[in-house]
C-alpha cells in the first residue's frame, strides 16, 4: 500500500471547532487562531482561506454582516461583498495562476453549507487535470501547498494591488 504523508493536517483531525460563527470570530477578534487565515479585510467583507481547502487558494468571501442568505443583505452589503469576490478573482488569478475558477454560495445545511448562519462565497482556483485518479478512485484530494504559505502569498498580493 502506498502512503501519502501530510502531517500538518493532524491539527484538524478530530479537533473540536470553537463555538460560534467562524466569520464573526475572526472579524471581531484578530487574535483568534483562525484569523491567521484572513488574507484581506475590505470594507464590508472579509476574505479568508478555507481551513479544509478543495485546492490551494480556496478562499471564502463573507460579508461583515452576520446574515444567513443573500436575500437578507442590503444593497450596500451586497455591493461590498461582490466587490470583494471580484477582487478575490483578480488576486487568485495573478497569484495562483489557475486555468479557471469556481465560485458558489451554499445557503442552508441541505445545500452543503458548513456555516449555515453566515452567507459566504467559496472561490476555488482550478487547474486542468486537478481532478486525478486519487479523487476519482480513492476519495482523496491532495493539496500541494500548506495553508500558511498560501495565506502569506495572498496577503502580499491583496496588499500590493
QUICOR-V349057 format. One record per residue. N is the residue number from 0. RES is the residue in one letter. PSI is psi in whole degrees, 0 to 359 (NA if undefined). NEAR is the number of other C-alpha atoms within 12 Angstrom. Layout:
n=N res=RES psi=PSI near=NEAR
n=N res=RES psi=PSI near=NEAR
This chain:
n=0 res=X psi=133 near=3
n=1 res=X psi=137 near=6
n=2 res=X psi=139 near=7
n=3 res=X psi=126 near=13
n=4 res=X psi=127 near=11
n=5 res=X psi=68 near=16
n=6 res=X psi=335 near=11
n=7 res=X psi=340 near=16
n=8 res=X psi=344 near=20
n=9 res=X psi=331 near=11
n=10 res=X psi=346 near=14
n=11 res=X psi=345 near=15
n=12 res=X psi=122 near=13
n=13 res=X psi=15 near=8
n=14 res=X psi=128 near=9
n=15 res=X psi=133 near=8
n=16 res=X psi=146 near=17
n=17 res=X psi=151 near=14
n=18 res=X psi=159 near=11
n=19 res=X psi=181 near=15
n=20 res=X psi=125 near=27
n=21 res=X psi=311 near=35
n=22 res=X psi=316 near=40
n=23 res=X psi=322 near=28
n=24 res=X psi=312 near=24
n=25 res=X psi=335 near=29
n=26 res=X psi=314 near=32
n=27 res=X psi=337 near=19
n=28 res=X psi=92 near=16
n=29 res=X psi=348 near=20
n=30 res=X psi=354 near=13
n=31 res=X psi=139 near=19
n=32 res=X psi=326 near=16
n=33 res=X psi=348 near=28
n=34 res=X psi=342 near=27
n=35 res=X psi=342 near=27
n=36 res=X psi=353 near=38
n=37 res=X psi=125 near=41
n=38 res=X psi=346 near=40
n=39 res=X psi=142 near=37
n=40 res=X psi=77 near=32
n=41 res=X psi=174 near=28
n=42 res=X psi=126 near=21
n=43 res=X psi=5 near=27
n=44 res=X psi=176 near=39
n=45 res=X psi=143 near=43
n=46 res=X psi=125 near=46
n=47 res=X psi=156 near=44
n=48 res=X psi=147 near=43
n=49 res=X psi=129 near=36
n=50 res=X psi=336 near=32
n=51 res=X psi=71 near=27
n=52 res=X psi=149 near=28
n=53 res=X psi=325 near=29
n=54 res=X psi=162 near=33
n=55 res=X psi=137 near=35
n=56 res=X psi=3 near=47
n=57 res=X psi=108 near=41
n=58 res=X psi=154 near=43
n=59 res=X psi=133 near=45
n=60 res=X psi=117 near=42
n=61 res=X psi=149 near=52
n=62 res=X psi=156 near=40
n=63 res=X psi=325 near=33
n=64 res=X psi=131 near=30
n=65 res=X psi=90 near=29
n=66 res=X psi=145 near=25
n=67 res=X psi=343 near=27
n=68 res=X psi=156 near=27
n=69 res=X psi=326 near=28
n=70 res=X psi=337 near=12
n=71 res=X psi=345 near=18
n=72 res=X psi=141 near=25
n=73 res=X psi=173 near=18
n=74 res=X psi=316 near=14
n=75 res=X psi=324 near=17
n=76 res=X psi=320 near=27
n=77 res=X psi=318 near=28
n=78 res=X psi=315 near=20
n=79 res=X psi=316 near=26
n=80 res=X psi=312 near=32
n=81 res=X psi=328 near=30
n=82 res=X psi=320 near=25
n=83 res=X psi=320 near=36
n=84 res=X psi=314 near=37
n=85 res=X psi=315 near=22
n=86 res=X psi=324 near=29
n=87 res=X psi=319 near=43
n=88 res=X psi=311 near=36
n=89 res=X psi=312 near=23
n=90 res=X psi=319 near=32
n=91 res=X psi=320 near=41
n=92 res=X psi=315 near=26
n=93 res=X psi=323 near=22
n=94 res=X psi=317 near=24
n=95 res=X psi=343 near=29
n=96 res=X psi=51 near=19
n=97 res=X psi=163 near=25
n=98 res=X psi=342 near=17
n=99 res=X psi=177 near=21
n=100 res=X psi=141 near=30
n=101 res=X psi=140 near=25
n=102 res=X psi=138 near=23
n=103 res=X psi=163 near=23
n=104 res=X psi=128 near=27
n=105 res=X psi=114 near=25
n=106 res=X psi=113 near=24
n=107 res=X psi=151 near=19
n=108 res=X psi=321 near=16
n=109 res=X psi=335 near=10
n=110 res=X psi=1 near=14
n=111 res=X psi=10 near=14
n=112 res=X psi=121 near=21
n=113 res=X psi=336 near=26
n=114 res=X psi=80 near=31
n=115 res=X psi=344 near=26
n=116 res=X psi=1 near=25
n=117 res=X psi=103 near=34
n=118 res=X psi=144 near=40
n=119 res=X psi=153 near=43
n=120 res=X psi=143 near=40
n=121 res=X psi=130 near=35
n=122 res=X psi=116 near=39
n=123 res=X psi=116 near=35
n=124 res=X psi=143 near=33
n=125 res=X psi=145 near=26
n=126 res=X psi=145 near=20
n=127 res=X psi=128 near=12
n=128 res=X psi=9 near=13
n=129 res=X psi=350 near=23
n=130 res=X psi=112 near=19
n=131 res=X psi=191 near=15
n=132 res=X psi=332 near=13
n=133 res=X psi=314 near=16
n=134 res=X psi=323 near=16
n=135 res=X psi=314 near=12
n=136 res=X psi=320 near=10
n=137 res=X psi=4 near=12
n=138 res=X psi=43 near=11
n=139 res=X psi=136 near=15
n=140 res=X psi=131 near=21
n=141 res=X psi=123 near=23
n=142 res=X psi=120 near=28
n=143 res=X psi=15 near=19
n=144 res=X psi=136 near=21
n=145 res=X psi=146 near=25
n=146 res=X psi=317 near=32
n=147 res=X psi=328 near=23
n=148 res=X psi=315 near=19
n=149 res=X psi=317 near=31
n=150 res=X psi=314 near=32
n=151 res=X psi=319 near=23
n=152 res=X psi=315 near=27
n=153 res=X psi=323 near=36
n=154 res=X psi=316 near=29
n=155 res=X psi=319 near=19
n=156 res=X psi=317 near=23
n=157 res=X psi=321 near=28
n=158 res=X psi=329 near=15
n=159 res=X psi=337 near=12
n=160 res=X psi=NA near=15
